[in-house]
């Protein structure tokens, strides 16, 4: 009778949900006062930390549901009969997937990404978008196989790990946490998508009014120009500076 050995993989499992609505939100939910109220509150939020926003995000996920996908994290602690593998790199016959083990951790290829990457298209096209990430921490999955172990038989298929065509069986999850992200018109409230880069055009540097607005700069504000070897500094003038100009 073949001698059995146990494979174990301890990782994190992520459950994603995405609730989103487009510019037609008023028409789409005109008969749902709860959703209209929630969306109005979310749209007017200046930051995700505004009072009541966390509750509104949770309510929106519950009210309109959303897309859900499950991903297995790309790395975790992998053991064979309780012993970590040595450093190896293995690949399948078609050289389509690379598997690597380093310091006992198994690194897998696949479609795993954070919630923002997974739902990038929904975020861009929506008026309001709420992402929910439920993380099962230290999820334990195992499989009993006949000796010997062959790393080339490991596969990562449809978000799950398997060996020689047999999927690992879930044993337990040791805890869970829920995270939510809010996007309005494709951006996080209070976090405008600015690149903080300006270019010289026709011999002039033009600074966008978005940056000036963040600093509260008003029309007519004057700056001193300080030139370094490779940089330019703008220093706001004071009342004393203005008096010096008038006396010159």
C-alpha positions as a printed Julia matrix, in Angstrom:
248×3 Matrix{Float64}:
   0.0     0.0     0.0
   1.5     3.39   -1.0
   2.74    5.56    1.83
   0.62    8.69    2.28
   1.94   12.2     2.82
   0.03   15.37    3.68
   0.26   18.64    1.75
  -0.89   21.78    3.55
  -1.36   25.33    2.29
  -2.05   28.18    4.73
  -3.06   31.37    2.93
  -5.58   34.21    2.81
  -8.81   33.98    0.81
 -10.47   37.16   -0.47
 -14.15   37.64   -1.3
 -14.84   40.76   -3.38
 -18.08   42.65   -3.88
 -18.62   45.76   -5.98
 -21.8    47.86   -5.82
 -21.89   50.62   -8.42
 -24.31   52.91  -10.26
 -23.87   55.21  -13.24
 -25.01   58.75  -14.01
 -28.58   57.47  -14.4
 -28.76   56.67  -10.68
 -31.69   59.01  -10.01
 -33.77   57.44  -12.77
 -32.68   53.88  -11.97
 -33.52   54.12   -8.28
 -36.29   56.74   -8.34
 -38.67   54.33   -6.6
 -36.2    53.24   -3.93
 -35.95   56.0    -1.34
 -33.4    54.08    0.71
 -30.97   53.75   -2.18
 -31.54   57.35   -3.31
 -30.73   58.6     0.17
 -27.61   56.45    0.4
 -26.33   57.49   -3.02
 -26.94   61.17   -2.32
 -24.94   60.91    0.9
 -22.1    59.05   -0.79
 -21.9    61.5    -3.69
 -21.67   64.48   -1.33
 -18.96   62.88    0.82
 -15.71   64.85    0.99
 -13.77   61.92    2.47
 -14.57   58.26    3.23
 -14.22   59.16    6.94
 -17.2    61.56    6.91
 -19.8    60.83    9.58
 -22.09   58.01    8.54
 -20.24   57.15    5.32
 -19.05   53.75    6.55
 -22.62   52.8     7.41
 -23.9    54.14    4.07
 -21.31   52.05    2.19
 -22.4    48.94    4.06
 -26.08   49.7     3.38
 -25.43   50.22   -0.34
 -23.67   46.85   -0.65
 -26.63   45.21    1.09
 -29.33   47.08   -0.87
 -28.13   46.63   -4.44
 -25.69   43.73   -4.07
 -23.04   43.61   -6.76
 -20.47   41.5    -8.56
 -18.64   38.95   -6.46
 -15.49   36.98   -7.22
 -13.26   34.78   -5.09
  -9.48   34.76   -5.27
  -6.86   32.7    -3.52
  -3.86   34.73   -2.5
  -0.81   34.1    -4.66
   1.4    33.09   -1.77
   1.16   31.27    1.54
   2.92   28.75    3.76
   3.2    25.4     1.98
   4.41   22.21    3.7
   4.89   18.53    2.82
   4.36   16.36    5.9
   4.95   19.45    8.02
   8.28   20.27    6.41
   8.93   23.32    4.22
  10.28   22.71    0.74
  13.73   23.83   -0.33
  14.02   26.73   -2.76
  12.83   25.51   -6.17
  11.36   26.74   -9.44
   9.05   24.42  -11.36
   6.93   24.71  -14.47
   4.4    22.61  -16.35
   5.09   20.84  -19.64
   3.69   23.72  -21.71
   5.68   26.26  -19.72
   2.47   28.26  -19.2
   2.63   28.67  -15.44
   5.58   29.27  -13.17
   5.51   28.05   -9.57
   8.17   29.03   -7.06
   8.79   28.12   -3.45
  10.92   30.31   -1.24
  11.53   29.87    2.49
   8.54   27.56    2.74
   6.15   29.94    0.98
   4.51   28.89   -2.26
   4.14   31.65   -4.87
   1.48   31.04   -7.5
   0.56   32.74  -10.76
  -3.02   33.61  -11.59
  -5.5    36.45  -11.79
  -5.23   37.68   -8.22
  -5.25   41.43   -7.75
  -6.53   43.94   -5.26
 -10.16   45.01   -5.46
  -9.3    48.25   -7.27
  -7.57   46.35  -10.1
 -10.32   43.74  -10.37
 -13.09   46.33  -10.69
 -11.17   49.09  -12.48
 -13.67   49.32  -15.36
 -16.66   49.57  -13.0
 -14.96   52.3   -10.99
 -14.23   54.37  -14.11
 -17.75   54.22  -15.53
 -19.72   54.67  -12.3
 -20.98   57.73  -10.49
 -20.62   55.98   -7.13
 -18.78   52.73   -6.51
 -18.3    50.82   -3.25
 -15.85   47.91   -3.06
 -16.05   45.39   -0.25
 -13.19   43.01    0.52
 -13.82   40.21    3.02
 -10.56   38.54    3.98
 -10.48   35.09    5.58
  -7.16   35.13    7.38
  -4.99   32.04    7.72
  -7.19   29.8     5.64
  -5.96   26.2     5.92
  -6.36   23.77    3.02
  -4.79   20.33    2.73
  -4.58   17.21    0.6
  -3.33   13.68    1.26
  -1.34   12.12   -1.59
   0.79    9.07   -2.34
   4.55    9.44   -2.15
   6.6    10.85   -3.74
   5.67   14.55   -3.98
   6.25   16.15   -7.41
   6.09   19.96   -7.47
   5.36   19.87  -11.22
   1.92   18.43  -10.44
   0.87   21.56   -8.56
  -1.65   23.7   -10.45
  -3.43   26.98   -9.83
  -6.83   26.67  -11.5
  -9.93   28.87  -11.3
  -8.66   30.62   -8.18
  -7.81   27.4    -6.33
  -4.78   25.18   -5.82
  -4.76   21.5    -6.84
  -2.27   18.64   -7.08
  -2.37   16.12   -9.92
  -5.93   17.19  -10.71
  -7.18   16.92   -7.11
  -8.2    20.17   -5.36
  -7.04   20.96   -1.85
  -9.82   20.66    0.72
 -10.62   23.53    3.08
 -10.06   22.74    6.73
 -10.67   26.0     8.57
 -10.26   29.79    8.55
  -8.89   31.44   11.66
 -10.45   34.87   11.36
 -11.94   37.39    9.01
 -11.83   41.13    8.31
 -13.91   43.39    6.08
 -12.55   46.44    4.25
 -14.54   48.88    2.09
 -13.41   51.49   -0.43
 -15.48   54.38   -1.77
 -15.1    55.96   -5.23
 -17.06   58.92   -6.57
 -16.7    59.74  -10.28
 -13.78   57.3   -10.42
 -11.78   58.8    -7.55
 -11.65   58.42   -3.79
 -13.3    61.41   -2.07
 -10.75   63.86   -0.79
  -8.05   62.25   -2.9
  -8.01   63.9    -6.36
  -6.06   62.07   -9.06
  -3.32   64.67   -9.51
   0.12   63.7   -10.77
   1.92   66.7    -9.18
   3.84   67.37  -12.39
   3.93   70.57  -14.45
   5.64   71.21  -17.78
   7.33   74.22  -19.35
   5.24   75.39  -22.31
   6.29   78.33  -24.52
   8.81   79.37  -21.88
   6.23   79.42  -19.06
   5.31   77.12  -16.19
   1.55   76.84  -15.76
   0.21   75.54  -12.44
  -3.29   74.06  -12.52
  -5.98   75.78  -10.47
  -6.61   72.39   -8.78
  -3.27   72.72   -7.01
  -3.87   76.37   -6.17
  -7.29   75.51   -4.8
  -5.76   72.9    -2.49
  -3.54   75.64   -1.04
  -6.3    78.25   -0.88
  -4.39   80.61   -3.21
  -6.46   83.6    -4.36
  -6.12   85.77   -7.47
  -3.52   88.52   -7.02
  -1.31   86.5    -4.66
   2.36   87.37   -5.27
   5.42   85.14   -4.89
   9.16   85.68   -4.73
  11.12   83.5    -7.14
  14.2    81.77   -5.74
  16.41   80.08   -8.35
  18.65   77.14   -7.44
  20.94   75.19   -9.73
  18.18   72.79  -10.78
  15.04   74.01   -9.09
  12.69   76.94   -8.69
  11.09   77.91   -5.38
   8.06   80.17   -4.98
   7.87   82.02   -1.66
   4.73   84.02   -0.82
   5.34   87.73   -0.35
   4.57   89.29    3.02
   3.22   92.76    3.8
   6.79   93.82    4.67
   7.94   92.8     1.19
   5.23   94.93   -0.41
   6.28   97.95    1.69
   9.88   97.56    0.43
   8.67   97.67   -3.2
   6.67  100.86   -2.56
   9.66  102.6    -0.93
  12.11  101.7    -3.75
